[in-house]
Amino acid sequence: MIKTFNYLFVTFFGIGTIRYAPGTITSLITAVLLFSLFHILNFSNNVILLFLIIVFLYSFHAVAEYIKGNENKDPKEVVIDEVIGQSIPIYLFEIAHGSEKSSQEAMLFYIYIFLLFRFFDIKKPFPINIFDKNFKNSFGVIIDDVIAGFYVVLTLIVFMIIKSRFFT
């Protein structure tokens, strides 16, 4: 039973087994899910944070168990790392802006976040590529997406600074 649960967890309920672009589809579904939790269901930031922390911590164990006997230490069906990486900039955007934003403004930022995350996750600029190449374990699978998520945050901060300095 725990093996089945881990499989469903690391593949994000089987989404990772989709033939084409499972990471992109998972990132998109994560964005839609978080938008729903924040803007439609109005979940508390703290409840969402607690959920994300549990997912993050459990993912190390679940991914390690899933790849234990596998030659490929970063199989494409493992997409829980995309959920984590995509969640970081979305959550930080939500808590940084509080209730000052409209759903339409949030949706626009979610699109930016989604596109930037996919760019960084696919291109793997330094140091993402170092972690991706050198850590062939659950840490390596997860941490490259965490760093990609923080790259999105940094990119948005730089754009907001540039916008406020030169285009206001």
N, C-alpha and C positions, 0 to 999 in steps of 0.2 A: 504494500500500500504506500509506504513512504517513497519507494522508487517511482511509482506512478505520480505521486504528488510532486516530486522533484522534477520529473519529466515535464509535467504540465507547467510548473513554475518557470523552469529555464527556457521553455519554448513559448512562454506567455500564452498558455492555454492552447497550444498547437499552432499559433500564428507563425512561429519560426519554421514550421514545416511547409509553409507556402513556397511554391517552386521559385517564383520570381520576386526579388527584392524584399525578403522577409524583414530585414533590418529597417528599411524605409517604411514598410507597412506598419511595423511595430511602433516606430517613432511617431507616425501619423496617428495611430490609434491611441498612443499614450497622450499626445497633445489633445485629442478630442476628449479623452477620459478626464484629464486634468481640467480642461475648460469646463466640462460638465460639473465636476466636483466643486470648482471655485465659483462658477457663474450661474449655474442652473440649480444645483442642489444646495449651494451656499454652505458647504462644509467649512468648519473652522480650520484656520491655518494650522493650528496645533494638531488637530486630528490627522490632517493630510501629512504633516511632517512626521508624526509618529509612524504612520503607515509606510512612508518612504524610507525611514530609518530601518524599520523591520525588514522591508524588502532588500535594502542594501546589505544589511548584516547577514541575512539568511542566504543571500545570493552566493556568497563566498563558499558556504558549505554545499549548497545545491549544485553549483557549477563544478566544484571539485569532485563531488560524487558522480556527476554525469560524465565527466571526461576521464574518470579514473582508468578505465580499461580501453580508452579510445586512443588511437594513434594521433588523430587530429585533436590538438589541444585547444583549438578555437573553432569548433564546428559552427557552420552558418545557421543551424537551427537554434542555437543558443542565442536568444535575443533579450534576455532579462537585462543584459548590460545596456542595450539601447533604451529600455524603459528607465533605467537609472540615469543614464547620461542625458536623456531628453528632459527628465523631470527636474534636474538641477537648475537650469536657467529659467524654466517656467515657474518653479516654486520661488526662486529668488526675485523674479519679475513681480510676482503676485505680492510678496511681502514688502517689497521695496516701494510699491505704488499704492498699497492699501486699498481703500475703496474709492480713490479719486478717479479711477478710469471707468469708462463705459465698456460694455461688452464688446462693442464694435472696435474700440481702440485695443482692447485686450486681444481680440481675434487677429488683428493686424500684427501685433507683436508675436503672437503664437506662430504665425506664418513665418515671420523673420527668424524666430528661434528655431523652428523646424528646419528651414532651409540652411541656416548656418550650422546647426548641429550635424545635419547629413553631410555637408561640405567637409567639416573638420573630421568627422568619423570616417569618411571615405578617403580623403587625402592624407590623413594622419601626419600633420606637420610635427616638427620637433617640439617637445619630447614624446609626443604620443607614439611615434614610430619606434622609439627606443623601448618603451614598455611593451608594445605589440610584438616586437621581434625577440626580446630577451627574456620575457617572463611567460613561459609556456605552462601556465597554471591558472587557477581561478582568479588570482590577483591580476595577472596580465589581461585576462579576458575582460574584467570589469574596469580596471583602472584606466585603460585607454579611453573608454567612453566617459568616465568621470572627468578626465582632463579635457576631452572634447567639449563636454558641457560647460566647464569653466572657461574655455576659449570663447564660447558663445557669449558668456557673461562679460568677459573682457572686451570683446568686439562691440557689444551693445553699449557698454560704458563709454568706450572711445567715440562711437558714433554720436551718443547723446552729448558728450562734451563738445565735440566739433560742432554739432548742430546749435548748441546753446551759445557758443562763442562767435560763430560766424553767420548763422542764419536766423537769428531772433530779432 
